[in-house]
Amino acid sequence: QVQSVESGGGSVQAGGSLRLSCQASHYTMDSYCMGWFRRVPGEKREGLAALDVDGISSYVDSVKGRFAISKDNAKKILYLQMNDLKPEDSGMYYCASDRTEMEKRVGYAQFPRCGALDAWGQGTLVTVSG
């Protein structure tokens, strides 16, 4: 059984919250940058939040003040806390890094501070209604 990389997605009403988790490897957790991007069919992938090795986080304007990225190095998990969710937040969410092995890359997005980061998982679906 293949273990999911990303988890925590689901269906929520507008105004609700979700916390996404991304299980990484030791190698990936040593990335200079890790982040989360969203994929919506027919739209360009959007880098939402990134965290660099110095602990500096950056966000796209549409999620500032509502989303928070963090990581637990001991557990090798990257998180995305999403609050006050809106219908336009719906989509497939992927975690990404700058150390994703080439043969595992499934897509990438551009992040304002970190540049291109590559995903390696299947994503987790977020659906916001209302």
C-alpha positions as CSV (number, residue, x, y, z in Angstrom):
1,Q,0.0,0.0,0.0
2,V,1.4,3.4,-1.0
3,Q,1.3,5.9,1.8
4,S,-0.1,9.2,0.9
5,V,2.3,12.1,1.0
6,E,-0.4,14.8,1.5
7,S,-3.3,14.4,3.9
8,G,-5.9,16.5,5.7
9,G,-8.1,17.7,2.9
10,G,-11.8,17.5,2.9
11,S,-15.1,19.3,2.4
12,V,-15.9,22.2,4.6
13,Q,-18.2,25.2,4.7
14,A,-17.0,28.6,4.0
15,G,-15.3,30.1,7.1
16,G,-14.1,26.7,8.2
17,S,-10.6,25.4,8.8
18,L,-8.4,22.6,7.7
19,R,-4.9,21.5,8.5
20,L,-3.0,19.8,5.7
21,S,0.0,17.6,6.4
22,C,2.8,16.5,4.1
23,Q,5.0,13.5,5.1
24,A,8.5,14.1,3.8
25,S,11.9,12.3,4.0
26,H,15.0,13.5,5.8
27,Y,16.5,14.4,2.5
28,T,13.5,16.5,1.5
29,M,13.3,18.2,4.9
30,D,16.8,19.5,4.3
31,S,15.4,21.6,1.4
32,Y,16.2,25.2,1.3
33,C,12.5,25.8,0.6
34,M,9.3,23.8,1.0
35,G,5.9,25.0,0.1
36,W,2.3,24.2,-0.8
37,F,0.6,24.9,-4.1
38,R,-2.9,24.5,-5.4
39,R,-4.0,23.0,-8.7
40,V,-7.4,23.7,-10.2
41,P,-8.3,22.1,-13.6
42,G,-8.0,24.7,-16.4
43,E,-6.0,27.1,-14.2
44,K,-2.3,27.8,-13.6
45,R,-0.8,26.1,-10.6
46,E,-0.6,28.7,-7.8
47,G,2.2,28.6,-5.2
48,L,0.4,29.6,-2.0
49,A,2.9,29.4,0.9
50,A,6.6,28.6,1.3
51,L,9.0,28.2,4.2
52,D,12.7,28.5,3.8
53,V,15.5,27.0,5.8
54,D,15.9,30.2,7.9
55,G,12.2,29.9,9.0
56,I,11.0,32.7,6.8
57,S,7.6,32.2,5.4
58,S,6.0,33.8,2.4
59,Y,2.4,33.8,1.1
60,V,0.5,34.8,-1.9
61,D,-1.7,37.8,-1.3
62,S,-4.9,35.8,-1.5
63,V,-4.1,33.7,1.6
64,K,-2.1,36.1,3.7
65,G,-3.6,36.3,7.2
66,R,-5.6,33.1,6.7
67,F,-3.0,30.4,6.0
68,A,0.0,29.5,8.0
69,I,2.9,27.2,6.9
70,S,5.0,25.4,9.4
71,K,7.1,22.2,9.8
72,D,8.1,19.7,12.4
73,N,11.6,18.5,11.5
74,A,11.5,15.7,14.0
75,K,8.4,14.2,12.5
76,K,9.4,15.2,9.0
77,I,6.0,16.9,8.4
78,L,5.2,20.1,6.6
79,Y,1.9,21.7,7.6
80,L,-0.5,24.2,6.1
81,Q,-3.1,25.6,8.5
82,M,-6.0,27.0,6.6
83,N,-8.5,29.2,8.3
84,D,-11.5,31.2,7.1
85,L,-11.7,29.1,4.0
86,K,-13.4,30.5,0.9
87,P,-14.9,28.7,-2.1
88,E,-12.1,30.0,-4.2
89,D,-9.6,28.0,-2.0
90,S,-11.0,24.8,-3.4
91,G,-8.6,22.6,-5.3
92,M,-6.0,19.9,-5.1
93,Y,-3.2,20.8,-2.7
94,Y,0.4,19.6,-3.1
95,C,3.4,20.0,-1.0
96,A,6.6,20.8,-2.9
97,S,10.3,21.3,-2.3
98,D,13.5,22.2,-4.1
99,R,15.0,18.7,-3.4
100,T,12.4,16.6,-5.1
101,E,14.1,13.8,-6.9
102,M,13.7,14.1,-10.6
103,E,12.1,10.7,-11.2
104,K,9.4,11.5,-8.5
105,R,8.3,14.9,-9.7
106,V,4.6,15.2,-10.6
107,G,4.3,18.9,-11.1
108,Y,5.7,22.3,-9.9
109,A,4.6,25.8,-9.2
110,Q,6.4,29.1,-8.9
111,F,6.7,30.7,-5.5
112,P,7.5,34.4,-5.0
113,R,10.4,33.9,-2.7
114,C,11.6,30.4,-3.4
115,G,11.2,30.1,-7.2
116,A,10.1,26.7,-8.6
117,L,9.3,23.9,-6.2
118,D,8.4,20.4,-7.3
119,A,5.7,18.1,-5.8
120,W,6.1,14.4,-5.5
121,G,2.7,13.2,-4.0
122,Q,-0.8,12.7,-5.2
123,G,-2.2,15.8,-3.5
124,T,-5.1,16.2,-1.1
125,L,-8.4,17.6,-2.2
126,V,-10.0,20.6,-0.5
127,T,-13.6,21.6,-1.3
128,V,-15.1,24.7,0.3
129,S,-18.8,25.3,-0.2
130,G,-21.1,28.1,0.6
